[in-house]
Amino acid sequence: MSTTQPAPAARRKDPARPERIARAAIAVVAERGVDKLTHRAVAAQAGVPLGSTTYYFATLDDLLASALRQAAADDVAHLREWAQGLNGDLAVALTDLVLHYLGPARAQTAVEHQLYIAALHKPALHGASQEWDSALAELFASLVDPATGRALSVVFCGLLLQGIVRESVPSRDEIEMIFRRVLPRPAES
């Protein structure tokens, strides 16, 4: 009679686990800040064993880079959806978009910028932040020309950063005027 137990059924792989961990890291940064991010806090937030976070992301910088890439992917997907529904005055649409990010989506905007700005002190995040910059410039360039698209992405990001730091949000008129200065004037017929 054998006293050994049969081998446990192999655990199913969870292909969504790395994304769930990255999203949990975003939530932890939103709640505690970049400096308080730990594998343990992320594992608790994601509902996974601590070993899962270190298996997929050996260092905190790896985890932050993944969170930054996830935040960027979510943001770019939102902007692509927004761009597909565009019709009418682009300056007005961009103004509405900025006001959305600084109003109902303010908390999300703040955590995205915390992750992005962490690249100042964490070289491991440089690539992810540059990828995000490029994706935004490319998206805006699809609406205008490449040089104006790049300018729009810089202005857009600057308005968001200033807007989350300021106590008051810039006025609709102020934001729209800025976009009108950047956008090419329509040709007169």
SVG drawing of the C-alpha trace seen along z (x, -y; Angstrom):
<svg xmlns="http://www.w3.org/2000/svg" viewBox="-20 -83 38 85">
<polyline fill="none" stroke="black" stroke-width="0.4" points="0.0,0.0 1.4,-3.3 1.5,-6.2 2.2,-8.9 -0.6,-11.1 -1.3,-11.6 0.1,-14.8 -2.3,-17.7 -4.0,-18.7 -1.8,-21.3 -3.0,-24.8 -4.5,-26.4 -2.5,-29.3 -4.2,-32.7 -3.3,-34.7 -5.0,-37.8 -2.9,-37.7 -0.1,-40.1 -2.7,-42.6 -4.6,-42.3 -1.4,-42.8 -0.6,-45.9 -4.1,-47.3 -3.7,-46.6 -0.4,-48.5 -2.2,-51.5 -4.8,-51.3 -2.1,-51.1 -0.4,-54.2 -3.7,-56.0 -4.3,-55.2 -0.8,-55.5 1.5,-57.1 4.5,-55.7 6.8,-55.7 4.5,-53.5 4.1,-50.8 5.1,-47.4 4.7,-43.9 2.8,-42.9 0.3,-45.8 -0.2,-45.0 -0.7,-41.3 -3.4,-42.1 -5.1,-44.5 -5.0,-42.0 -6.1,-39.1 -3.1,-37.0 -0.3,-35.4 2.7,-37.6 4.8,-35.2 2.8,-36.0 3.8,-39.7 7.5,-38.8 7.1,-36.0 5.8,-38.4 7.6,-41.5 10.9,-40.8 11.5,-44.4 9.3,-47.3 10.6,-49.2 9.3,-46.3 6.0,-46.5 5.8,-50.3 6.7,-50.0 3.9,-47.5 1.5,-49.8 2.6,-52.8 2.2,-50.7 -1.3,-49.6 -2.3,-53.2 -1.0,-54.4 -2.8,-51.6 -6.0,-52.4 -5.6,-56.1 -4.8,-55.7 -7.7,-53.3 -10.0,-55.9 -8.6,-58.6 -9.0,-56.4 -12.6,-55.8 -13.0,-59.6 -11.3,-60.3 -13.7,-57.9 -16.7,-59.9 -15.3,-63.3 -17.3,-65.6 -17.3,-69.3 -14.8,-71.8 -11.6,-70.1 -10.7,-72.9 -14.1,-72.5 -13.8,-68.7 -10.3,-68.9 -11.5,-71.4 -14.3,-69.0 -11.8,-66.2 -9.4,-68.2 -12.4,-69.2 -13.4,-65.5 -9.9,-64.5 -9.8,-67.3 -13.4,-66.8 -15.0,-63.3 -11.7,-61.5 -9.5,-63.7 -8.5,-60.9 -7.5,-58.7 -5.6,-61.6 -3.7,-62.2 -2.6,-58.6 -1.5,-58.4 0.6,-61.5 2.1,-60.1 3.2,-57.0 4.5,-59.1 6.4,-61.5 8.0,-58.6 10.2,-58.2 12.1,-61.3 13.9,-59.2 13.4,-55.7 15.3,-55.0 13.4,-51.7 10.3,-53.8 11.8,-56.0 10.8,-53.6 7.2,-53.3 6.8,-57.0 8.3,-57.7 6.0,-55.0 3.0,-56.9 4.2,-60.2 4.6,-58.7 1.2,-57.1 -0.5,-60.4 1.4,-62.3 0.5,-59.6 -3.1,-59.7 -3.4,-63.5 -1.4,-63.5 -4.1,-61.3 -6.5,-64.2 -4.2,-66.9 -0.6,-66.8 2.4,-65.2 3.9,-68.5 0.6,-69.8 -0.2,-66.4 3.0,-66.5 2.2,-70.1 -1.3,-69.1 0.0,-66.2 2.4,-68.4 -0.3,-71.1 -2.8,-68.5 -0.5,-66.8 0.6,-70.2 -2.9,-71.3 -3.7,-68.1 -0.6,-68.3 -1.3,-72.0 -4.9,-71.2 -4.3,-68.4 -1.8,-70.6 -3.8,-73.7 -6.6,-74.3 -8.9,-75.4 -9.4,-74.0 -8.7,-76.4 -11.8,-77.9 -13.4,-76.5 -12.5,-79.7 -8.9,-79.6 -8.5,-76.0 -10.3,-76.5 -8.2,-79.6 -5.0,-77.6 -6.1,-74.8 -7.2,-77.4 -3.7,-78.9 -2.1,-75.5 -4.5,-74.3 -4.1,-75.4 -6.7,-77.9 -9.2,-76.5 -8.6,-77.8 -11.0,-80.4 -13.1,-79.7"/>
</svg>
